Amino acid sequence: MQSLTLLHFILYFLAAVIFTGLITPFAIKIAFRLRILDEPNGRKVHKYSKPRVGGLAMFSIYLLLLLTLDLSNNLNKVIIIGSILITFFGFLDDLLNIRASGKLLFQVLVAYLTASSFFGFGIRIEELKLLSDVSIHLGLLSVPFTIVWIVGVMNAINLIDGLDGLAGGICAIAAFTMGLAALFFGQREAALLFFILLGVILGFLRYNFNPARLFMGDSGSLFLGYNIAVLSIVCIWNSPRVIAFTIPFLVLGIPFYDVITSILRRLKNKQPIFSPDGNHIHHRIMNIGFTHKQTVIVIYMESLFLAVASSSIMLINNNSAVIVFIAICFLINFSGRYLKKTYKDK
């Protein structure tokens, strides 16, 4: 679809926003009738049962819009098939509360289907561009590296989905930033999918921002994580530009930070790494004294800073990008230490 124009982007984006906004109220009514609800408990901040079918609402409009595109395109095929599999599994998890080991196994299978050339579609990370004249070719490690990336992003989005509008807002920022990167790198097809994804997220956020009328559920977090992970491979990871692969890491810095600290915390406390707790980054910010809505806005601002920072790397295609990335990491580390010193957890 090299004939994609600005009009295509505008129309698909608006269609995604409008139709998701229209279908979501019906999804809410159906969820209440069928009792597909997220019940409150000790580690959750909501006090009332709420529908968790937001993921299905986003996915349904996303799928319908993708079916109007070129279905012979390998990217469109893998996104459609992968999204169907992971969203349906996420919905089953919302209904049946599947064990962590079962979740991980299915996520790995879908990621393998995406990355493998023998049994799948061959969309994988093949090379890391470190400097203008230095690259790492992954070779046999390409498929396992890609699986780790896709599974990692899905679980990072799933873990950060703890407050009204939090995961959706972070994914919206990521989709917009990486969509711009895809356009900048000449990947129009991937860029269009990013902007359709952005549209369905914004249509959903109208009903998910505090006080939320529904949640996205695992079907939503896995659906968003899978799409962001796969599309970033196509338009950013395999880009020949210097350290372009750091862009998705920075844009998704908050969810990744939460995953890493959660794993370290559970290992330190001798708990299973998949065991749930109430000590994620959003819980800790609320413990400082911020309200529910303020906490979400603070994390939005942090994500926006990381998105802007990643854009500076997007604009540079020489070894200076490495210095910029190191400087960004230094600023993040410095600000993190300052905040810890200023706001000690209660």
Backbone torsions as a table, in degrees:
resi	resn	phi	psi	omega
1	MET	NA	58.5	179.4
2	GLN	-70.1	-11.4	-179.5
3	SER	-86.7	9.7	179.4
4	LEU	-59.7	131.3	-179.5
5	THR	-120.1	174.6	177.5
6	LEU	-59.1	-34.4	179.5
7	LEU	-61.9	-40.9	177.5
8	HIS	-57.8	-46.7	-178.2
9	PHE	-62.2	-44.2	-178.4
10	ILE	-64.7	-46.7	-176.8
11	LEU	-65.6	-45.3	-179.8
12	TYR	-66.2	-39.9	178.7
13	PHE	-63.0	-48.9	-179.4
14	LEU	-63.5	-39.7	178.0
15	ALA	-61.2	-41.3	-180.0
16	ALA	-63.6	-45.1	180.0
17	VAL	-63.9	-50.2	-173.8
18	ILE	-66.9	-49.4	-175.6
19	PHE	-69.3	-34.9	175.9
20	THR	-66.4	-40.4	176.9
21	GLY	-63.0	-32.2	-179.6
22	LEU	-78.1	-36.4	-174.6
23	ILE	-82.3	-24.9	-174.3
24	THR	-61.1	-43.0	177.6
25	PRO	-58.8	-35.7	176.9
26	PHE	-68.0	-37.9	177.5
27	ALA	-63.0	-37.8	178.5
28	ILE	-62.7	-46.0	-179.8
29	LYS	-62.2	-44.5	-179.7
30	ILE	-63.8	-40.7	-179.2
31	ALA	-62.1	-39.9	178.4
32	PHE	-66.6	-39.3	179.6
33	ARG	-65.9	-39.2	-177.7
34	LEU	-91.8	-0.4	179.1
35	ARG	61.2	40.2	174.1
36	ILE	-91.7	80.6	-168.9
37	LEU	-125.5	151.2	173.8
38	ASP	-96.6	111.9	-177.3
39	GLU	-85.0	140.6	178.4
40	PRO	-67.4	149.7	173.1
41	ASN	-150.6	-172.6	-172.3
42	GLY	-63.1	-28.2	-176.8
43	ARG	-102.0	1.9	179.0
44	LYS	-104.9	149.0	-174.2
45	VAL	-90.5	-16.8	179.9
46	HIS	-81.3	148.8	-173.7
47	LYS	-104.0	-10.6	-177.1
48	TYR	-128.7	154.1	177.8
49	SER	-66.2	133.9	-178.5
50	LYS	-136.6	147.2	179.3
51	PRO	-60.8	144.9	175.9
52	ARG	-124.7	58.4	-179.1
53	VAL	-119.8	14.8	178.8
54	GLY	-60.0	-34.5	178.4
55	GLY	-61.8	-40.6	179.1
56	LEU	-67.0	-36.9	178.6
57	ALA	-64.1	-47.0	178.6
58	MET	-63.0	-46.3	-176.8
59	PHE	-62.2	-41.5	-175.8
60	SER	-62.3	-43.9	179.7
61	ILE	-71.2	-40.7	177.8
62	TYR	-58.2	-45.7	-179.2
63	LEU	-64.4	-45.3	-179.8
64	LEU	-59.2	-41.8	-179.7
65	LEU	-69.9	-37.7	178.8
66	LEU	-66.7	-31.6	-180.0
67	LEU	-68.4	-13.5	176.6
68	THR	-88.6	-4.8	-179.9
69	LEU	-91.2	-176.1	-179.5
70	ASP	-71.7	105.5	-176.3
71	LEU	-78.4	-7.5	174.9
72	SER	-82.3	-12.1	178.3
73	ASN	-71.3	127.4	-176.3
74	ASN	-60.2	-38.6	-180.0
75	LEU	-63.3	-45.3	179.8
76	ASN	-62.9	-39.1	179.7
77	LYS	-63.7	-47.7	-177.0
78	VAL	-67.8	-36.2	178.8
79	ILE	-66.2	-41.7	179.8
80	ILE	-65.1	-51.5	-177.4
81	ILE	-65.8	-46.6	-179.9
82	GLY	-62.6	-40.7	179.9
83	SER	-66.0	-40.0	177.7
84	ILE	-60.7	-48.2	-177.4
85	LEU	-63.2	-49.7	-173.1
86	ILE	-74.0	-33.0	179.2
87	THR	-71.3	-41.8	178.3
88	PHE	-63.3	-41.4	178.6
89	PHE	-65.6	-41.6	177.7
90	GLY	-60.5	-37.2	178.1
91	PHE	-66.8	-40.4	175.7
92	LEU	-61.1	-38.7	178.1
93	ASP	-64.8	-39.4	176.8
94	ASP	-60.9	-34.7	-178.4
95	LEU	-83.3	-39.9	-168.8
96	LEU	-110.3	-9.4	-178.3
97	ASN	54.4	63.8	-177.5
98	ILE	-65.2	146.7	-179.4
99	ARG	-62.2	151.7	-176.5
100	ALA	-58.3	-38.9	-179.6
101	SER	-64.4	-38.7	177.6
102	GLY	-66.9	-40.1	177.3
103	LYS	-60.0	-48.4	-177.1
104	LEU	-62.5	-41.4	-179.5
105	LEU	-61.4	-45.6	-178.9
106	PHE	-67.6	-39.3	177.7
107	GLN	-60.4	-41.9	178.7
108	VAL	-64.3	-40.3	179.4
109	LEU	-63.2	-43.4	178.9
110	VAL	-66.7	-40.6	178.1
111	ALA	-64.6	-38.3	178.5
112	TYR	-66.6	-40.7	177.2
113	LEU	-59.5	-36.7	179.6
114	THR	-70.3	-41.6	-169.8
115	ALA	-90.1	-31.1	-172.9
116	SER	-74.7	138.8	174.7
117	SER	-85.8	-20.2	-176.9
118	PHE	-82.5	-44.4	-176.8
119	PHE	-119.7	12.9	-175.6
120	GLY	-148.8	-144.7	-169.9
121	PHE	-107.2	-8.3	174.6
122	GLY	71.7	23.0	175.1
123	ILE	-91.3	103.9	-173.8
124	ARG	-147.0	164.7	177.7
125	ILE	-84.2	121.0	-173.6
126	GLU	-111.7	-24.9	-173.6
127	GLU	-151.2	143.1	175.2
128	LEU	-114.0	116.3	-179.4
129	LYS	-88.8	104.2	-175.7
130	LEU	-89.1	-41.9	179.0
131	LEU	-139.7	174.9	-178.5
132	SER	-55.9	-36.6	-177.9
133	ASP	-121.1	18.7	179.6
134	VAL	-129.5	120.4	178.1
135	SER	-135.6	150.9	173.9
136	ILE	-109.5	116.5	176.3
137	HIS	-90.8	120.0	-171.9
138	LEU	-74.1	-29.5	177.6
139	GLY	57.9	-121.8	-178.2
140	LEU	-66.9	-20.0	179.8
141	LEU	-82.8	-4.7	-175.1
142	SER	-58.9	-50.5	-178.1
143	VAL	-65.6	-50.7	178.9
144	PRO	-62.0	-36.3	177.8
145	PHE	-62.6	-42.0	179.3
146	THR	-65.6	-41.3	178.7
147	ILE	-59.8	-44.6	178.7
148	VAL	-60.9	-41.1	179.9
149	TRP	-63.7	-50.6	-176.6
150	ILE	-63.8	-47.6	180.0
151	VAL	-64.8	-38.3	179.7
152	GLY	-63.1	-43.7	-180.0
153	VAL	-66.1	-44.1	-180.0
154	MET	-58.8	-43.9	-178.5
155	ASN	-74.0	-30.8	177.0
156	ALA	-64.2	-44.4	177.9
157	ILE	-66.5	-38.6	179.7
158	ASN	-63.0	-41.3	-177.8
159	LEU	-71.7	-34.2	-176.9
160	ILE	-78.4	-8.5	-177.5
161	ASP	-80.8	71.5	-176.6
162	GLY	-122.4	-9.5	178.5
163	LEU	-131.5	157.0	179.8
164	ASP	-56.3	122.2	174.2
165	GLY	79.2	-3.4	-172.5
166	LEU	-69.1	-58.8	-178.3
167	ALA	-63.4	-41.0	179.6
168	GLY	-61.9	-43.0	179.5
169	GLY	-65.1	-42.5	178.0
170	ILE	-62.3	-42.7	179.4
171	CYS	-67.0	-34.6	177.4
172	ALA	-64.3	-44.4	177.6
173	ILE	-62.1	-42.5	179.8
174	ALA	-65.1	-44.5	-178.7
175	ALA	-63.6	-42.3	179.9
176	PHE	-65.0	-46.9	-177.8
177	THR	-63.8	-46.3	-178.8
178	MET	-73.8	-26.8	173.4
179	GLY	-64.4	-42.2	175.5
180	LEU	-63.7	-40.9	178.3
181	ALA	-62.3	-41.2	179.1
182	ALA	-61.7	-42.5	176.4
183	LEU	-62.8	-44.4	-178.5
184	PHE	-62.6	-35.3	-179.1
185	PHE	-88.7	2.9	176.4
186	GLY	82.5	18.0	179.8
187	GLN	-100.6	77.0	-172.7
188	ARG	-66.8	-40.1	-178.7
189	GLU	-61.3	-46.7	178.9
190	ALA	-65.2	-38.2	179.0
191	ALA	-61.3	-41.6	179.6
192	LEU	-61.7	-42.2	179.1
193	LEU	-64.5	-38.0	176.8
194	PHE	-61.0	-41.5	-177.4
195	PHE	-75.8	-29.4	171.1
196	ILE	-65.9	-43.1	177.3
197	LEU	-60.1	-43.7	176.9
198	LEU	-58.3	-41.9	-179.3
199	GLY	-61.9	-45.7	-178.8
200	VAL	-68.6	-32.3	177.5
201	ILE	-65.8	-45.2	-179.1
202	LEU	-65.5	-37.4	175.9
203	GLY	-63.1	-35.3	178.2
204	PHE	-75.0	-39.3	-175.9
205	LEU	-61.8	-25.2	177.2
206	ARG	-55.8	-32.1	-178.3
207	TYR	-104.4	-6.1	-174.7
208	ASN	-106.7	-18.1	-179.7
209	PHE	-71.2	149.3	-174.3
210	ASN	-57.2	129.2	-2.2
211	PRO	-82.2	124.5	-173.6
212	ALA	-71.1	143.6	173.1
213	ARG	-95.2	-17.6	175.2
214	LEU	-158.5	165.2	177.1
215	PHE	-113.4	162.0	178.9
216	MET	-79.4	-25.5	-178.1
217	GLY	69.7	177.6	177.3
218	ASP	-64.0	-30.7	177.8
219	SER	-60.0	-37.8	-179.9
220	GLY	-76.2	-45.4	-177.7
221	SER	-66.2	-38.9	178.1
222	LEU	-70.7	-39.1	177.5
223	PHE	-60.9	-49.1	-179.6
224	LEU	-66.6	-44.4	-179.6
225	GLY	-61.5	-42.6	-179.6
226	TYR	-62.9	-46.7	-177.4
227	ASN	-66.0	-44.0	178.7
228	ILE	-62.4	-41.8	-179.1
229	ALA	-64.1	-48.5	-175.8
230	VAL	-69.5	-44.3	-179.5
231	LEU	-65.3	-33.7	178.0
232	SER	-67.1	-29.9	176.7
233	ILE	-64.3	-45.8	-175.8
234	VAL	-65.7	-45.4	-170.4
235	CYS	-101.3	-14.7	-175.3
236	ILE	-125.1	-54.0	-175.9
237	TRP	-57.1	-43.0	-177.0
238	ASN	-92.0	13.0	176.5
239	SER	-70.0	142.5	178.5
240	PRO	-78.5	6.4	-177.9
241	ARG	-82.7	149.1	-174.8
242	VAL	-61.3	127.8	-179.5
243	ILE	39.8	36.4	175.6
244	ALA	-61.1	-26.7	-177.3
245	PHE	-65.1	-13.7	177.6
246	THR	-76.5	-15.7	-177.9
247	ILE	-60.7	-53.5	178.6
248	PRO	-63.8	-30.8	177.0
249	PHE	-64.0	-42.4	180.0
250	LEU	-69.6	-46.2	-177.4
251	VAL	-61.0	-35.8	179.7
252	LEU	-99.8	25.4	-174.9
253	GLY	-60.2	-39.0	-178.7
254	ILE	-65.7	-51.0	177.2
255	PRO	-60.2	-39.2	179.6
256	PHE	-66.3	-40.6	177.4
257	TYR	-59.7	-41.9	-179.0
258	ASP	-65.1	-39.5	178.3
259	VAL	-63.4	-49.0	-176.2
260	ILE	-63.3	-47.2	-179.5
261	THR	-66.6	-32.8	178.0
262	SER	-66.0	-43.3	179.0
263	ILE	-63.9	-46.9	-179.5
264	LEU	-62.7	-40.0	-179.4
265	ARG	-64.1	-42.7	-177.9
266	ARG	-72.1	-34.9	175.2
267	LEU	-65.5	-41.2	179.2
268	LYS	-62.6	-38.8	-178.9
269	ASN	-87.9	5.5	179.5
270	LYS	57.4	44.1	177.4
271	GLN	-110.9	155.1	173.5
272	PRO	-58.8	138.6	-174.8
273	ILE	-67.5	-18.0	178.7
274	PHE	-95.8	3.4	-178.8
275	SER	-74.4	135.5	-179.2
276	PRO	-74.9	152.1	174.0
277	ASP	-151.2	177.0	-178.8
278	GLY	-112.1	39.2	-176.5
279	ASN	-126.8	33.3	176.9
280	HIS	-75.7	173.6	-174.4
281	ILE	-58.3	-38.4	-179.6
282	HIS	-70.3	-32.5	175.6
283	HIS	-65.8	-41.4	-177.6
284	ARG	-67.3	-36.9	178.1
285	ILE	-67.0	-40.4	177.6
286	MET	-65.3	-33.5	179.3
287	ASN	-66.1	-24.0	176.9
288	ILE	-66.9	-30.6	-179.7
289	GLY	134.4	0.3	178.5
290	PHE	-76.4	149.6	176.0
291	THR	-77.6	172.2	178.4
292	HIS	-54.3	-53.4	-177.1
293	LYS	-66.8	-39.6	178.9
294	GLN	-63.3	-39.1	179.3
295	THR	-61.8	-44.8	178.8
296	VAL	-61.8	-43.0	-179.4
297	ILE	-65.5	-39.4	177.4
298	VAL	-59.6	-45.6	-178.9
299	ILE	-69.9	-34.7	172.9
300	TYR	-57.4	-46.5	-178.5
301	MET	-62.6	-40.5	177.5
302	GLU	-63.9	-41.9	179.3
303	SER	-66.3	-38.4	177.4
304	LEU	-64.1	-40.4	176.4
305	PHE	-59.4	-45.1	179.4
306	LEU	-65.5	-35.2	178.0
307	ALA	-65.8	-44.6	177.8
308	VAL	-64.1	-41.6	178.5
309	ALA	-60.5	-41.6	179.9
310	SER	-66.0	-28.7	179.4
311	SER	-65.4	-30.5	178.3
312	SER	-65.5	-34.4	176.6
313	ILE	-71.8	-35.1	179.2
314	MET	-60.5	-33.9	-175.0
315	LEU	-83.4	-12.3	-176.7
316	ILE	-107.9	132.9	178.0
317	ASN	-128.6	49.6	173.7
318	ASN	-148.2	-174.4	-174.4
319	ASN	-66.6	-13.8	176.7
320	SER	-62.8	-25.0	179.2
321	ALA	-59.7	-32.9	179.2
322	VAL	-65.4	-43.6	178.7
323	ILE	-62.8	-41.3	178.5
324	VAL	-61.5	-43.8	-179.8
325	PHE	-63.1	-43.1	178.2
326	ILE	-62.5	-40.5	179.0
327	ALA	-63.9	-40.4	178.2
328	ILE	-63.0	-44.9	179.1
329	CYS	-61.6	-38.7	178.4
330	PHE	-63.5	-44.6	179.4
331	LEU	-63.2	-41.2	179.0
332	ILE	-62.6	-45.2	179.8
333	ASN	-63.8	-43.0	-179.9
334	PHE	-64.0	-45.7	-179.3
335	SER	-65.0	-37.9	178.3
336	GLY	-62.7	-43.2	178.3
337	ARG	-65.6	-38.9	-179.4
338	TYR	-64.7	-44.1	-179.4
339	LEU	-65.5	-38.3	178.4
340	LYS	-64.0	-38.5	-179.4
341	LYS	-71.4	-36.7	-176.6
342	THR	-77.7	-43.5	-177.9
343	TYR	-116.5	91.4	178.1
344	LYS	-79.3	137.1	179.7
345	ASP	-58.3	140.4	177.9
346	LYS	-75.0	NA	NA
